[in-house]
């Protein structure tokens, strides 16, 4: 039972990170109908900006997280204006190729500035918490708490604010939203900014528990695309449910079967679900 609870809490922490990254990606797809393959690059950049803020600017962990999130959000909005907006009427393959190009550019830029070696971000609070024999680091507790706060805040923003309502309207019917006077260009840039903010925040939260590298975005890309396909393309609840399904499959599969097959188990679950329900667990826009 202790082992089960230990893995359960580990899965919650990992699922919180997956959910933040997947939510940004699914918002962009829902509003723009763009599969943003550069999203993993934004996640990776968030980790490096957090590292740079801590080591080079000498500021604390929380200010570093905020600075990284704002910086990546601004870059994502700029990316939408400069790259994706001019391609809005191009064939669907064009923005996908452009996004892959941005991913490789970000990886090359990070290697040029910080080098190809792994980086380590120190945890803001050292030590562990032991509850009834279950051991959890403070950083994982921070991840769980922060991811819950961010998801709740995002849900409030989308459901209870006028700006959030415009994003929801565009995700359901872009042309209809434009006809009723919604500035679709502004909403598109805002959605990219939110996706960048979420990706950077997730990276800053998980970075103290792993090694930061230029290729970390590629791995996350594969996982979050699997998540949003599993949950239903463009579905916010689907992204959250899919994130935790994948994290639980990976964590418990690694603990009870083999760590070598943790990723395989997660993707096998994806194939199984899609074989039964090809459209994903949730409908778009739900």
C-alpha positions, 0 to 999 in steps of 0.5 A: 500500500505504501508503494502504491501511495508513493507512486500515486503521488508521483503520478499526480506530480507528473500529471500536473506538469503534463496537464499544463503543457497539454492545455497550452497546446490544446488551446492553440489547436482549438482556436487556431487549428494549428498543431504547434510542433514548436510547443516543446521548444517553448517548454524547453526554453522555459526551463533554460530561462529559469536556469539563467535567471537563477544562476546568472541574474541571481534572483529567487526561484519564484521570480525566475519562474515568473520571468521565464513564463512572461518571457516565453509568453511574449515570444509565443505571441511574437511567433504567432504574429511573425510566423503563423499569422502570415500562413493562416491561408496557406496549406495545412502542411505549411504551418506544421513545417514552420513550427518544426523549423522553430523547434529546431531553431530554438534548440540550436539557439539554446545550444549556442548560448548555454551549450549542449551539456545538461544543466541542473536547477536547484530545488527551492526547498530541500528535504522530504516530507514523510506521511505514513511511510510515504516519502515525497520531496517538497518540489513534487508537493510544489508541483502538485499544488501549483498545477492545481492552482494554475488549472483552476485559474485557467478554468476561471479565466475561460469560463468567467471572463469576457476575454476567456469567452472570446477564446471559447467562442473562437474554438467553437466557431472562428468565422462566427466569432469574427462575424460578431465582432471578436478581434480574432487576430488579438485572440490568436496572439493571446492564445499563443501567449497563454500556451507559452506561459503554461509551457514555461511554468510547467518546465520551471516546476519540473526542472529541479527534479530532472536534468535540463537539456536542449532535447527535452522539448522533443520528448515532451512534444511526443507526450503532449501530442499523445495526450491531446489526441487521447483526450480529444483534439481541442478539448480542455477537459480531454487534455487534463484527463489525458495528461493524468491517464498518461502519467499514471500509466507511465508511473505505475507501469514503470513501478510494477512492470519495468522502467524500461517500458514506462513510455511504451506502456503509456503509448500502448494505452493511447493506441488501445483507447483510440482503437475503441474511440478514434475521436478521443475521450472528449469532443472538441470544444468541450 
